[in-house]
Amino acid sequence: MHKELADRPDIITTEIEAIGFYRKMDTKATVEEMIAGKYVLVEEFYSNGLQVLNELRRNLLLKYQDKTFQGQRDFRAAFRKASHRLLLKVKENKLVVKKAPAFGWLELLYPDVSEFYVAFPEVQGMNSSWQWYEKGLEVKTLNLTLHPYYGTYFPTRFDHLKLFDKWLKKYEGSKENAIEIGVGSGVLSFQLIQNGFKNIFATDTNKNAIIGVAQESKRLGFENIIELNHGDLFENCNTKADLIVFNPPWLPAKHTLEEGIDKAMYYEEELFPRFFEQALEHLTPEGKIVLIFSNLAEVVDEETPHPIIEELRANKRFRKELHLKRDVRASSRRTKRRDAREKEKVELWVLSPKVK
Ligand SMILES: C[S@@+](CC[C@H](N)C(=O)[O-])C[C@H]1O[C@@H](n2cnc3c(N)ncnc32)[C@H](O)[C@@H]1O
């Protein structure tokens, strides 16, 4: 599975017609060309690319002054489109420009090609993802540092892990088989392993999550305990589990979802009904579902239905065993904000199937 190519930013491998950008050139005129549809290639220093992007932002802010939600969305779309016409050249899997950041993704994600053009914002994204991958993310609940793979969701706040840990420590049922849907960076599966679960089947629709967790499991010596599958929900899962764990996306999507991180944040209407229907088929008679959720969507808009409460109300398939809540701590005490996030709580739901 992990020999497969990862999802990675699009590249251009053919020769292209582009305006070469040098630091003494007219940035304003260059940006106008980019907006009109021309490619621009940063030729000298990496920082020249930043200079062009700053000018592009300034230019588009003047054109997109509408501060409504839609107006801001239009601005971001225009910026995204034009900024992706700003290119960097890669040779021998390294950026050619001077004073460019060095990061390993150009080699690791492109083992099949060494010379190509890639959009500047994608390079920025790869560079910041590399910092996390290299340095690692310290997860105190696990007493581990994890190395999240490119394009994978990983937690930056840990309240839900603490809640899950508290519950796991009291769990007295069988620990033979667990299924995790949406494994992400592997945090919840690793918690299950550390708490004595013997076999875990973990899935994700994001191919990079599967590649990353395969690497991490190997590094941590968990590879015989965890079986990974790139797929939708319970696809290719033939076991019945004592525990099914899912930390789903927390916000209803108002747009068409893209593969990758988008599906970690937003859910389509059908996700929860499909999950509950399939979960029922994959539970032992004594089995339980543990869902991590948040009231974030309700805090933003009171009318948003809560998909777990909806399931319990509309279908008589599951019984609520437990519903724990925990305040979400501000990520930094100094920047404590007085906004919707103050009312935010993470939730842990335990459901068991009703006897048919
Ligand atoms: C909020 S993240 C949670 C990741 C990790 N379990 C954690 O707790 O940090 C949700 C994960 O579910 C995955 N996902 C979304 N829809 C899915 C589906 N239909 N089947 C499998 N995984 C899905 C996303 O790609 C993402 O990795």
The ligand as a Tripos MOL2 file, in Angstrom:
@<TRIPOS>MOLECULE
LIG
   27    29     1     0     0
SMALL
NO_CHARGES

@<TRIPOS>ATOM
      1 C1        -11.1000   15.1950   12.0010 C.3       1 LIG1
      2 S1        -10.0140   14.1000   11.1570 S.3       1 LIG1
      3 C2         -9.5480   12.9920   12.4850 C.3       1 LIG1
      4 C3         -8.1920   12.3590   12.3000 C.3       1 LIG1
      5 C4         -7.6780   11.5860   13.5220 C.3       1 LIG1
      6 N1         -8.4770   10.4110   13.7760 N.3       1 LIG1
      7 C5         -7.6410   12.4950   14.7410 C.2       1 LIG1
      8 O1         -8.4540   12.2590   15.6490 O.co2     1 LIG1
      9 O2         -6.8460   13.4290   14.7820 O.co2     1 LIG1
     10 C6        -11.1630   13.1490   10.1730 C.3       1 LIG1
     11 C7        -10.4970   12.0920    9.2960 C.3       1 LIG1
     12 O3        -11.5130   11.3220    8.6330 O.3       1 LIG1
     13 C8        -11.1660   11.1110    7.2940 C.3       1 LIG1
     14 N2        -12.3950   10.8390    6.5290 N.ar      1 LIG1
     15 C9        -13.3500   11.7280    6.1230 C.ar      1 LIG1
     16 N3        -14.3450   11.0870    5.4640 N.ar      1 LIG1
     17 C10       -14.0220    9.7510    5.4800 C.ar      1 LIG1
     18 C11       -14.6550    8.5870    4.9640 C.ar      1 LIG1
     19 N4        -15.8090    8.6500    4.2910 N.pl3     1 LIG1
     20 N5        -14.0480    7.3800    5.1520 N.ar      1 LIG1
     21 C12       -12.8620    7.3000    5.8240 C.ar      1 LIG1
     22 N6        -12.2160    8.3780    6.3370 N.ar      1 LIG1
     23 C13       -12.7880    9.5880    6.1670 C.ar      1 LIG1
     24 C14       -10.4200   12.3860    6.9100 C.3       1 LIG1
     25 O4         -9.6020   12.2010    5.7680 O.3       1 LIG1
     26 C15        -9.6230   12.6780    8.1860 C.3       1 LIG1
     27 O5         -8.3650   12.0470    8.1730 O.3       1 LIG1
@<TRIPOS>BOND
     1     1     2 1
     2     2     3 1
     3     2    10 1
     4     3     4 1
     5     4     5 1
     6     5     6 1
     7     5     7 1
     8     7     8 2
     9     7     9 1
    10    10    11 1
    11    11    12 1
    12    11    26 1
    13    12    13 1
    14    13    14 1
    15    13    24 1
    16    14    15 ar
    17    14    23 ar
    18    15    16 ar
    19    16    17 ar
    20    17    18 ar
    21    17    23 ar
    22    18    19 1
    23    18    20 ar
    24    20    21 ar
    25    21    22 ar
    26    22    23 ar
    27    24    25 1
    28    24    26 1
    29    26    27 1
@<TRIPOS>SUBSTRUCTURE
     1 LIG1         1 GROUP 0 **** ****
